[in-house]
Amino acid sequence: MSESVITPPSAATDMATALPNAPGVLQEVAVEPKAPATKRSKKVKKLTKKDIDEVLMHDIVDLRGHNHWDWDPKTPPPFQNFEELEVTIGSLTQSGEGLALLPDRGDGWVLVVPFVVPGEKVKARVYRHNWGYSHADLVEVIQPAENRIAKDDILCKYFGTCAGCQLQHFSYADQMKFKRQVVENAFKNYASKYFASLPPVDPVSQSPIQSEYRTKITPHFEALNPKHQSAGKAQSVQIGFMQAGKRRILDIEECPIGTPIVNEGMKIMRAEVQKNIASYKKGATMLLRESNPIVPGTESDDPPTTTKICVTDHKATITEWVGKYRFDYPAGSFFQNNNAILPSLIGYVQQQLHLPLSSAGAAIAEPTLASTSTTLNHEIKYLVDAYCGSGLFGITCHEGFKKVLGVEISAASISCATNNLVLNKLSTDTTAFHLDDADKIFAHIDFPSEETALIIDPPRKGCSEEFLDQMVAFLPARVVYVSCNVQTQARDLQGLLDRCASKGLPGYKVEAIRGFDLFPQTRHVEGVMTLTRL
């Protein structure tokens, strides 16, 4: 599962000219009060190791070369608040920020700076401190790197101020190198016991388009200040996404990674919000999601004619097409938000499911959903789709299996998945979806484990301990693990192999690890890992 890119649509996050009445379809939520630009707290808090970002700390240790600080946490950090420093960027974090080592401060204090390239000399302004490192805003690039994208060539005019995209100053080729390294580092850091035995990480599969790809965005705004209203003071309404490094909303008129139809919907919605802003007592988050319904009268055509609309009601139904398959689901629920890359992702998953059990097959460089009439692996007859959602993988990957079973904890998701079976004219005798806690799914499966493949697509937090325990008890012959968080994916691999070893089981061989770029211009990368039972 790939969670949405939150600001702007991270990522992470997945038209008729007329939209539903905007004020009636906004979801009101509490929003952090707007802080004046100069009012970051100057109080120096006592820092503890609880302040450490674990993933970031791996990157800092790599830069420093050791994990020791000769530093007393009772003393203040080695900076004044809002102090400006000239530093040289030594490396990038897994989140795309730059790291600069300051050996003369705090026994090698590290500064974390966004929107930079390794090797650059920059001016940065410190604003927040953690144990052994501080965050800073980028003030100026003094000596740019040769591979920095020129300002005039950057996709979005808000880049560098908006928090949603982190990599627009990189070429797409450099973004792919960065994301491949992110995947590799995740397994090096979180599956370290087995890292030496893992295959090399494959190159990241590119998105066919790098802009106008995102089918869902969620801009938000704050309500007017009642004190200012009563005083008759003019107030501007900021409608958009969070600013980088701040708890303030940046006004955004359009988002270049959003699809054209979603951006058109945003223009209409912005006008409605401006018109009705006085009616909002709280801040609100808007939903803008592309849908592709069938044009009435063409339902029996093959294929039917579709149109694009922008849906703003969380409870409305979205229609999505992935290759020849149709998926209907509630607008407010999860679905992948880059439709352009889904055929490649699903084609790869299909191909991995059908690798021979006896040996690793050569992966197709860029498989597509339409091209996967591959040689089916008749050793594997059954497929289990864990965390099945609205049925994306269970439905698109059903071919070649005697029976497919999807499992979900959400009754609404199971209802959608079952409905999508009907929409795609698939037999409910051979493909079915079952409501249950994912931690208990193997208790209800009577497939022979040596003939069963398992697809795992969990939330960002990864698999639970109970799920891994039951997976080891069942031991499916093939596992394809799809993840929007490669760190928890790697952690789960180590947990799985540790459990096998503790029980004296041969365990699994990792056949392949590959990233998919579901969110170009951002730090996010989807990981796909293939395992075969030994």
C-alpha positions in Angstrom: 0.0 0.0 0.0 1.2 3.4 -0.8 -0.1 6.1 1.5 -0.8 9.5 0.0 1.8 12.2 -0.1 0.2 14.6 2.3 1.6 17.9 1.4 1.2 18.5 -1.4 -0.3 15.4 -2.8 3.5 13.0 0.7 3.6 11.2 -1.2 3.1 10.7 0.6 -1.4 10.3 -0.7 -4.4 7.7 -5.0 -13.7 15.7 -15.0 -17.0 17.1 -15.6 -16.7 20.9 -15.8 -19.4 21.2 -13.1 -18.4 20.1 -9.6 -20.7 19.3 -6.6 -21.4 22.2 -4.3 -17.9 22.6 -2.7 -18.9 23.7 0.8 -21.1 20.7 1.2 -18.3 18.2 0.4 -15.5 19.6 2.5 -14.3 17.6 5.5 -13.8 20.0 8.4 -10.8 19.2 10.6 -8.9 20.8 13.3 -5.8 22.6 11.8 -2.8 23.9 13.7 -3.2 27.6 14.4 -1.2 29.8 12.1 2.0 30.9 13.8 3.5 34.3 13.0 6.6 34.0 10.9 8.9 35.3 13.7 7.4 33.3 16.6 9.4 30.0 16.6 10.1 29.3 20.3 13.5 30.5 21.5 13.3 28.3 24.6 16.0 25.7 24.5 14.6 22.4 25.6 16.5 19.6 27.1 17.3 17.1 24.4 17.1 13.3 24.9 17.7 10.3 22.7 13.9 10.1 22.3 14.3 13.0 19.9 16.2 10.9 17.5 14.7 10.1 14.1 15.8 6.5 13.7 16.0 6.4 9.9 17.7 9.8 9.8 20.2 8.6 12.5 21.5 5.8 10.2 22.3 8.5 7.6 24.0 10.7 10.2 26.1 7.8 11.4 27.2 7.0 7.9 28.3 10.6 7.4 30.1 10.9 10.7 31.7 7.4 10.5 30.8 6.6 14.1 27.9 6.7 16.5 29.5 8.5 19.5 28.8 12.0 20.7 31.0 13.5 23.4 28.1 15.7 24.3 26.2 16.4 27.5 22.5 16.7 26.8 22.1 19.2 29.7 24.0 21.7 27.7 22.4 23.7 24.9 22.9 22.8 21.3 26.0 24.4 19.7 24.0 27.0 17.9 22.0 30.1 18.5 18.4 29.9 17.4 18.1 31.3 13.8 21.9 31.4 13.5 23.0 31.4 9.8 25.9 29.1 8.8 27.8 28.4 5.6 28.1 24.7 5.2 29.1 22.1 2.6 26.5 19.3 2.0 28.2 15.9 2.4 25.3 13.5 1.7 21.6 13.0 1.4 19.2 11.5 3.9 16.6 8.8 2.9 14.0 11.6 3.0 16.0 13.6 0.4 17.4 16.3 2.7 21.1 17.2 2.8 23.5 16.6 5.7 26.4 18.8 6.5 29.0 17.8 9.1 30.4 20.5 11.4 33.4 18.9 13.1 34.1 22.1 15.2 30.6 22.1 16.7 29.4 19.7 19.4 31.9 16.9 18.5 30.7 16.7 15.0 27.2 18.1 15.0 25.2 17.6 11.8 22.9 20.1 10.1 19.9 18.8 8.1 19.1 21.1 5.1 16.3 20.6 2.5 16.4 21.2 -1.3 20.2 20.7 -1.7 22.6 18.6 -3.7 25.7 16.8 -2.2 28.8 18.9 -2.7 27.1 22.2 -2.6 28.1 25.1 -0.4 25.0 26.7 1.0 23.8 29.2 3.7 21.4 27.7 6.1 19.4 29.1 9.1 19.0 26.8 12.1 15.5 26.5 13.6 15.1 23.2 15.5 17.4 20.9 17.5 17.6 17.2 18.2 20.1 14.9 19.8 23.3 15.5 17.9 21.7 17.3 14.9 19.7 20.4 14.0 17.3 21.2 11.2 17.8 24.3 9.1 16.1 26.2 6.3 18.0 26.7 3.1 18.7 30.4 2.7 21.0 30.5 -0.3 23.0 28.2 -2.6 26.4 29.7 -2.6 28.2 27.2 -4.9 25.6 25.0 -6.7 26.4 21.5 -7.8 26.9 20.9 -11.6 23.9 18.5 -11.6 21.5 20.9 -9.9 18.5 21.7 -12.2 18.4 25.3 -13.2 15.7 27.4 -11.4 13.9 28.2 -14.6 13.7 24.4 -15.5 12.2 23.3 -12.2 8.7 22.0 -12.6 6.9 24.0 -9.9 7.1 27.6 -8.9 6.4 26.7 -5.3 9.3 24.3 -5.1 11.6 25.1 -2.1 8.7 26.6 -0.2 6.1 23.8 -0.4 6.8 20.7 1.7 5.3 18.2 -0.8 8.1 17.6 -3.3 11.7 17.2 -2.3 13.6 16.3 -5.5 12.5 18.7 -8.3 16.0 20.2 -8.3 17.3 16.7 -9.4 17.2 15.3 -12.9 14.9 12.3 -13.2 17.9 10.1 -13.8 19.4 11.4 -10.5 16.1 10.8 -8.8 16.1 7.2 -9.9 19.7 6.7 -8.6 18.7 8.3 -5.3 15.6 6.1 -4.8 17.6 2.9 -5.7 20.0 3.9 -2.9 17.1 4.5 -0.5 15.9 0.9 -1.1 19.4 -0.5 -0.7 20.1 1.5 2.5 16.8 0.3 3.9 17.9 -3.4 3.7 21.4 -2.6 4.8 20.1 -0.9 7.9 17.0 -2.9 8.8 17.9 -6.4 7.5 21.6 -6.1 8.3 21.9 -9.7 9.5 21.0 -11.0 6.1 22.1 -8.1 3.9 25.2 -9.8 2.5 23.1 -12.7 1.2 20.6 -10.5 -0.6 20.7 -10.0 -4.4 21.7 -6.6 -5.7 18.8 -4.1 -5.7 17.4 -3.7 -9.2 17.1 -0.3 -10.9 14.0 1.5 -10.0 11.1 1.2 -12.5 10.3 4.6 -13.8 7.0 6.3 -14.0 5.9 6.8 -17.7 5.1 10.4 -16.7 6.8 12.6 -14.1 4.3 15.4 -13.8 0.5 15.6 -14.0 0.4 12.0 -12.7 -1.3 12.3 -9.4 -5.0 11.4 -9.4 -5.7 12.6 -5.9 -4.8 15.8 -4.0 -5.9 17.1 -0.6 -5.3 20.8 -0.2 -6.4 22.4 3.0 -7.1 25.8 4.6 -7.6 27.5 8.0 -10.7 29.3 9.1 -10.7 33.1 9.4 -9.6 34.5 12.8 -12.7 35.6 14.6 -10.9 38.4 16.4 -9.8 39.9 13.1 -13.3 39.5 11.7 -14.9 41.4 14.6 -12.3 44.1 14.2 -13.1 44.4 10.5 -9.6 43.5 9.4 -9.1 42.1 5.9 -7.9 38.5 5.9 -6.5 36.5 3.1 -7.4 32.8 2.9 -4.4 30.5 2.3 -5.6 27.4 0.4 -2.9 24.8 -0.3 -0.3 22.7 1.4 2.1 23.0 4.3 5.2 25.1 4.0 8.5 23.3 4.3 9.8 23.4 7.9 6.8 25.4 9.1 3.3 24.9 10.4 1.7 27.3 8.0 -0.3 26.8 4.9 1.2 27.9 1.6 -1.3 29.2 -0.9 -1.2 27.0 -4.0 -3.2 27.8 -7.2 -2.2 24.6 -8.9 -0.1 21.5 -8.3 2.0 20.4 -11.3 2.1 16.8 -10.2 -1.7 16.6 -10.1 -3.6 15.6 -13.2 -5.1 18.4 -15.3 -8.6 17.4 -14.3 -7.7 17.5 -10.6 -6.1 20.9 -11.0 -9.2 22.2 -12.9 -11.3 21.0 -9.9 -8.9 22.8 -7.6 -9.6 26.1 -9.3 -13.4 25.7 -8.9 -13.0 24.5 -5.3 -10.8 27.5 -4.4 -13.4 29.9 -5.7 -16.1 28.2 -3.7 -14.0 28.3 -0.5 -13.2 31.9 -0.9 -16.8 32.7 -1.5 -18.0 30.8 1.6 -15.0 31.1 3.9 -17.0 32.9 6.6 -19.2 29.8 7.1 -16.2 27.7 8.3 -15.6 27.6 12.0 -12.6 25.3 11.6 -10.0 24.6 9.1 -10.9 22.0 6.4 -9.3 19.5 4.1 -10.5 19.3 0.5 -10.6 16.1 -1.5 -10.0 16.3 -5.2 -9.9 12.9 -7.0 -10.0 12.0 -10.6 -12.6 9.5 -11.7 -13.2 7.8 -15.1 -16.8 6.8 -15.3 -18.4 5.2 -18.4 -20.3 7.5 -20.7 -24.0 6.6 -20.6 -25.0 4.6 -23.6 -21.6 3.0 -24.2 -21.7 0.4 -21.4 -22.0 -2.5 -23.9 -19.2 -1.3 -26.1 -15.8 -3.1 -25.9 -14.2 -1.1 -24.5 -16.8 1.4 -23.3 -16.2 5.1 -23.7 -15.1 6.8 -20.5 -14.8 10.4 -19.4 -12.8 12.2 -16.7 -14.4 14.0 -13.8 -13.1 15.5 -10.6 -14.9 14.1 -7.5 -14.9 16.1 -4.3 -17.3 14.1 -2.1 -15.6 11.6 0.2 -18.5 9.2 -0.1 -18.9 9.4 -3.8 -17.7 6.4 -6.0 -14.5 6.6 -8.0 -14.1 4.5 -11.1 -10.5 3.6 -12.0 -9.3 1.6 -14.9 -6.1 -0.5 -14.7 -5.5 -2.0 -18.1 -8.7 -3.8 -18.9 -9.8 -4.0 -15.3 -12.3 -1.7 -13.7 -12.3 -0.7 -10.0 -15.0 1.2 -8.1 -14.3 2.4 -4.6 -15.2 5.3 -2.3 -13.4 8.5 -3.0 -12.2 8.8 0.6 -10.6 5.3 0.7 -7.1 4.2 -0.3 -6.2 3.4 -3.9 -2.8 4.0 -5.7 -2.6 7.5 -7.0 -0.4 7.1 -10.0 -2.4 5.2 -12.6 0.3 5.6 -15.3 2.7 3.2 -13.6 0.1 0.6 -12.3 0.3 -1.6 -15.4 4.1 -1.9 -15.0 3.8 -2.5 -11.3 1.1 -5.2 -11.6 2.8 -6.8 -14.6 6.0 -7.2 -12.5 4.1 -8.7 -9.6 2.4 -11.1 -11.9 5.7 -12.1 -13.4 7.3 -12.6 -9.9 4.4 -14.7 -8.7 5.0 -17.1 -11.6 8.8 -17.5 -11.3 9.8 -21.2 -11.2 10.2 -22.4 -7.7 13.3 -24.4 -8.6 15.4 -21.4 -9.6 15.3 -17.7 -9.9 13.9 -16.5 -13.2 15.3 -13.5 -15.1 13.1 -10.5 -14.4 11.4 -8.8 -17.3 13.0 -5.3 -17.4 9.7 -3.4 -17.7 6.7 -5.8 -17.7 3.2 -4.4 -18.4 -0.2 -5.7 -17.4 -1.1 -6.2 -21.1 2.1 -8.3 -21.9 2.0 -10.8 -19.1 0.6 -13.8 -20.8 3.9 -15.3 -19.4 4.6 -18.9 -19.0 2.5 -19.8 -15.9 4.1 -21.6 -13.0 1.9 -24.7 -12.5 3.8 -25.5 -9.3 1.8 -22.7 -7.6 -2.0 -23.2 -7.9 -3.3 -20.8 -5.2 -3.0 -17.1 -4.4 -3.6 -15.3 -1.2 -3.9 -11.5 -1.3 -3.3 -10.1 2.2 -4.4 -6.5 2.9 -6.4 -6.8 -0.3 -8.3 -3.5 -0.1 -10.7 -3.1 -3.0 -9.1 -6.1 -4.8 -6.4 -4.5 -7.0 -3.8 -7.4 -6.9 -6.3 -10.3 -6.3 -8.2 -9.3 -9.4 -5.4 -8.2 -11.8 -3.2 -11.2 -10.8 -5.9 -13.9 -10.8 -4.9 -15.5 -14.1 -3.1 -18.9 -13.8 -4.3 -19.7 -10.3 -6.9 -22.4 -9.4 -8.2 -20.2 -6.7 -7.6 -16.7 -5.3 -8.5 -15.5 -1.8 -8.2 -11.9 -0.7 -8.4 -10.9 3.0 -9.2 -7.6 4.6 -10.2 -6.3 8.1 -12.5 -3.6 6.5 -16.0 -4.7 5.7 -16.3 -1.7 3.3 -13.2 -2.8 1.4 -14.5 -6.4 1.1 -17.8 -5.1 -0.3 -15.9 -3.0 -2.9 -13.6 -6.0 -3.8 -16.5 -8.3 -4.2 -18.4 -5.7 -6.3 -15.3 -5.3 -8.5 -15.3 -9.1 -9.1 -18.7 -8.7 -10.6 -17.8 -5.6 -12.6 -14.9 -7.5 -14.2 -17.1 -10.6 -14.8 -14.8 -12.9 -12.7 -16.2 -16.1 -11.1 -16.8 -15.8 -7.4 -16.1 -19.6 -7.2 -12.4 -19.1 -8.1 -11.8 -15.6 -6.8 -13.2 -14.5 -3.5 -12.7 -11.9 -0.8 -13.0 -12.7 2.9 -13.6 -10.4 5.9 -11.2 -11.1 8.7 -8.4 -9.6 10.8 -5.2 -9.9 8.6 -3.4 -11.3 11.7 -5.6 -14.4 11.5 -5.9 -15.0 7.8 -3.9 -18.2 7.7 -6.2 -19.9 10.1 -9.0 -19.8 7.5 -6.9 -20.9 4.5 -7.0 -24.6 3.5 -4.7 -24.2 0.5 -1.6 -26.5 0.5 1.3 -24.1 1.5 3.7 -25.7 -1.0 1.3 -24.7 -3.8 0.4 -21.2 -2.5 1.7 -17.8 -3.3 1.1 -14.8 -1.0 0.9 -11.1 -1.9 1.5 -8.7 1.0 0.6 -5.1 0.6 0.4 -3.7 4.2 0.0 -0.2 5.6 3.1 2.0 6.1 3.8 0.5 9.5 4.4 -2.9 7.9 3.3 -6.3 9.1 2.3 -7.0 12.7 4.2 -9.5 14.8 1.1 -11.8 14.8 1.0 -11.7 11.0 4.6 -12.8 10.7 4.1 -15.5 13.2 1.2 -17.0 11.3 3.1 -16.6 8.0 5.9 -18.7 9.3 3.5 -21.3 10.6 1.9 -21.5 7.1 5.1 -21.0 5.0 3.7 -20.2 1.5 5.9 -21.3 -1.4 6.2 -17.8 -2.9 5.8 -14.3 -1.4 5.7 -11.0 -3.2 5.8 -8.2 -0.7 4.7 -4.7 -1.9 5.4 -1.8 0.4 5.2 2.0 0.5 7.8 2.0 3.3 11.0 0.1 2.4 12.3 0.5 6.0 9.5 -1.5 7.5 9.6 -3.9 4.5 13.3 -4.7 5.3 12.5 -4.9 9.0 9.8 -7.5 8.3 12.2 -9.5 6.1 14.6 -9.8 9.0 11.8 -10.6 11.4 10.6 -13.4 9.0 14.0 -14.9 8.6 14.7 -14.7 12.3 11.5 -16.6 13.0 12.3 -19.3 10.5 15.8 -19.7 12.0 14.5 -19.9 15.6 12.2 -22.8 14.5 14.9 -24.6 12.6 13.2 -24.0 9.3 15.2 -23.4 6.0 13.4 -20.1 5.5 13.3 -18.1 2.3 15.6 -17.0 -0.5 15.1 -13.4 -1.6 14.9 -13.5 -5.4 14.6 -9.9 -6.2 14.2 -6.4 -4.7 13.0 -3.5 -6.9 11.7 0.0 -6.4 8.8 1.5 -8.4 8.6 5.3 -8.7 4.9 5.9 -7.9 5.6 9.4 -6.8 8.1 11.3 -9.1 9.6 14.5 -7.8 9.1 13.3 -4.2 11.2 11.2 -1.8 8.8 8.3 -1.8 9.6 4.9 -3.5 7.5 1.8 -3.5 9.4 -1.4 -2.8 8.6 -4.9 -4.2 10.5 -7.9 -2.8 10.2 -11.5 -4.0 10.8 -14.5 -1.8 10.9 -18.3 -2.5 10.6 -20.9 0.2 13.8 -23.0 0.5 
